[in-house]
């Protein structure tokens, strides 16, 4: 009887390992929103890592998050290291900038899981403003493949991106309204 249970458990383990191994080697998640503000206003929010706490979902999850900034602000090489009991630990480094069009970032996650992914924000003209697309892509490790059997990463990360884009929209549109208001006017 124990032999049959052992064989059954071994078969189930092999099936599980095969299922994990056949999961996609890469992943990509993206979400978009139209922001009723000039591209330069939205771009300034994304390009300046020091402005992220006002709209970045993950920064807002933990007000006690500890942040340190390195490198030349608002340019390639600017980096942001964070440590949080709720979000984990990681580092974001700007790798490419195309003014008012694109910000590319290397996202290094240290805790709770180690990974290096590519993040990209693209801005394109749209009716009523600018379409902002927030995307992340990377390689799936064995652990992340196993995790994806039980958790829909697109849905989980996508929800965070949608919330962040909504906050980016709110912050950018408020800034655009303030900039457009005549001197001395109050809203």
C-alpha positions as CSV (number, residue, x, y, z in Angstrom):
1,X,0.0,0.0,0.0
2,X,2.8,2.4,0.9
3,X,4.6,1.6,-2.4
4,X,1.4,2.5,-4.3
5,X,1.1,5.8,-2.4
6,X,4.8,6.5,-3.0
7,X,4.5,5.8,-6.7
8,X,1.3,7.9,-7.0
9,X,3.0,10.8,-5.2
10,X,6.1,10.5,-7.4
11,X,3.9,10.6,-10.6
12,X,2.0,13.6,-9.3
13,X,5.3,15.4,-8.5
14,X,6.7,14.6,-12.0
15,X,3.4,15.9,-13.6
16,X,3.7,19.1,-11.5
17,X,7.4,19.6,-12.5
18,X,6.5,19.1,-16.2
19,X,3.6,21.5,-15.9
20,X,5.9,24.1,-14.3
21,X,8.7,23.5,-16.8
22,X,6.4,24.0,-19.8
23,X,5.2,27.5,-18.6
24,X,6.3,30.4,-20.8
25,X,10.0,31.4,-20.4
26,X,9.1,35.1,-20.5
27,X,6.3,37.4,-19.4
28,X,4.9,40.8,-20.3
29,X,2.2,42.9,-18.7
30,X,1.0,46.3,-19.9
31,X,-1.8,48.7,-19.3
32,X,-2.6,52.1,-20.8
33,X,-4.6,55.2,-19.9
34,X,-5.3,58.5,-21.6
35,X,-4.2,61.5,-19.6
36,X,-5.7,64.9,-20.4
37,X,-2.4,66.7,-20.0
38,X,0.4,67.7,-22.3
39,X,3.0,64.9,-22.8
40,X,5.7,67.1,-21.2
41,X,3.7,67.3,-17.9
42,X,3.2,63.5,-17.8
43,X,6.8,62.8,-18.9
44,X,8.1,65.0,-16.1
45,X,6.2,62.8,-13.5
46,X,7.7,59.6,-14.9
47,X,11.3,60.8,-15.7
48,X,11.8,62.3,-12.2
49,X,12.1,59.3,-9.8
50,X,11.7,61.7,-6.9
51,X,8.1,62.4,-8.1
52,X,7.1,58.8,-8.1
53,X,5.7,58.7,-4.5
54,X,2.8,60.9,-5.6
55,X,1.5,58.4,-8.1
56,X,3.5,55.1,-8.1
57,X,1.3,52.3,-6.8
58,X,4.1,50.5,-5.0
59,X,5.4,53.6,-3.3
60,X,2.0,54.4,-2.0
61,X,1.5,50.9,-0.6
62,X,3.9,51.7,2.2
63,X,4.2,55.3,3.5
64,X,7.1,54.2,5.6
65,X,9.1,53.0,2.6
66,X,12.7,54.1,2.8
67,X,14.1,55.6,-0.4
68,X,17.5,56.6,-1.6
69,X,18.3,58.3,-4.9
70,X,21.5,58.1,-6.8
71,X,23.0,59.5,-10.0
72,X,22.0,62.5,-12.1
73,X,18.4,63.4,-11.5
74,X,16.0,63.1,-14.4
75,X,18.6,61.5,-16.7
76,X,19.9,58.1,-17.8
77,X,21.6,56.6,-14.8
78,X,19.3,58.1,-12.2
79,X,18.5,55.4,-9.7
80,X,16.1,54.8,-6.9
81,X,16.6,52.2,-4.2
82,X,13.7,51.3,-1.9
83,X,13.3,49.1,1.2
84,X,9.9,48.4,2.5
85,X,8.4,45.9,4.9
86,X,5.3,45.7,2.7
87,X,6.7,45.9,-0.8
88,X,10.1,44.4,-0.4
89,X,13.4,45.8,-1.7
90,X,14.6,46.8,-5.1
91,X,16.2,49.3,-7.4
92,X,15.0,51.2,-10.4
93,X,17.5,52.6,-12.8
94,X,16.7,54.8,-15.8
95,X,18.3,53.2,-18.9
96,X,16.9,55.2,-21.8
97,X,15.0,58.5,-22.2
98,X,13.2,59.9,-25.3
99,X,11.9,63.3,-24.2
100,X,8.1,63.3,-24.0
101,X,7.9,59.9,-25.5
102,X,9.6,57.1,-23.6
103,X,11.3,56.2,-20.3
104,X,13.0,52.8,-20.0
105,X,14.0,51.4,-16.6
106,X,15.8,48.4,-15.4
107,X,13.9,47.1,-12.4
108,X,16.0,45.0,-10.0
109,X,13.9,43.2,-7.4
110,X,15.9,42.0,-4.4
111,X,13.3,40.9,-1.9
112,X,11.0,39.0,-1.6
113,X,12.2,37.4,-4.9
114,X,15.3,38.2,-6.9
115,X,14.6,39.2,-10.5
116,X,15.6,41.8,-13.1
117,X,13.0,43.1,-15.4
118,X,12.5,45.8,-18.0
119,X,9.9,48.5,-17.4
120,X,8.9,50.9,-20.0
121,X,6.6,54.0,-20.1
122,X,5.6,55.2,-23.5
123,X,3.6,58.3,-24.3
124,X,1.8,58.8,-27.6
125,X,-0.6,61.5,-28.7
126,X,-4.3,60.6,-28.2
127,X,-7.6,62.4,-28.5
128,X,-7.9,64.5,-25.4
129,X,-4.3,64.2,-24.3
130,X,-1.6,61.6,-24.3
131,X,-1.9,57.8,-24.1
132,X,0.5,56.4,-21.4
133,X,1.4,52.8,-21.6
134,X,3.2,51.2,-18.6
135,X,4.8,47.8,-19.4
136,X,7.0,45.3,-17.7
137,X,8.7,42.3,-19.2
138,X,11.2,39.7,-18.1
139,X,12.2,36.1,-17.9
140,X,10.3,33.6,-15.8
141,X,12.4,31.7,-13.3
142,X,11.4,28.2,-12.2
143,X,9.9,29.7,-9.0
144,X,7.9,32.4,-10.9
145,X,6.7,29.7,-13.4
146,X,5.4,27.7,-10.4
147,X,3.8,30.8,-8.9
148,X,2.0,31.5,-12.1
149,X,0.2,28.1,-11.9
150,X,-1.7,29.5,-9.0
151,X,-1.7,33.3,-9.5
152,X,-2.6,35.2,-12.6
153,X,0.4,37.6,-12.8
154,X,-1.2,39.7,-15.6
155,X,-4.3,40.3,-13.5
156,X,-2.3,40.9,-10.3
157,X,0.3,43.3,-11.8
158,X,-2.2,44.8,-14.2
159,X,-4.4,45.9,-11.3
160,X,-1.4,47.7,-9.7
161,X,-0.6,49.3,-13.1
162,X,-4.2,50.5,-13.5
163,X,-4.2,52.1,-10.1
164,X,-0.8,53.7,-10.7
165,X,-2.0,55.1,-14.1
166,X,-5.1,56.5,-12.5
167,X,-2.9,58.3,-9.9
168,X,-0.5,59.5,-12.6
169,X,-3.6,60.8,-14.5
170,X,-4.9,62.6,-11.4
171,X,-1.5,64.2,-10.5
172,X,-0.7,65.1,-14.1
173,X,-4.1,66.6,-14.9
174,X,-4.0,68.6,-11.7
175,X,-0.6,70.0,-12.6
176,X,-1.7,70.8,-16.1
177,X,-4.7,72.7,-14.8
178,X,-2.5,74.6,-12.4
179,X,-0.1,75.5,-15.1
180,X,-2.9,76.6,-17.4
181,X,-4.7,78.8,-14.8
182,X,-4.2,82.5,-15.2
183,X,-1.9,84.2,-12.6
184,X,-3.8,85.0,-9.5
185,X,-6.7,82.7,-10.3
186,X,-7.8,80.1,-7.7
187,X,-9.5,76.8,-8.4
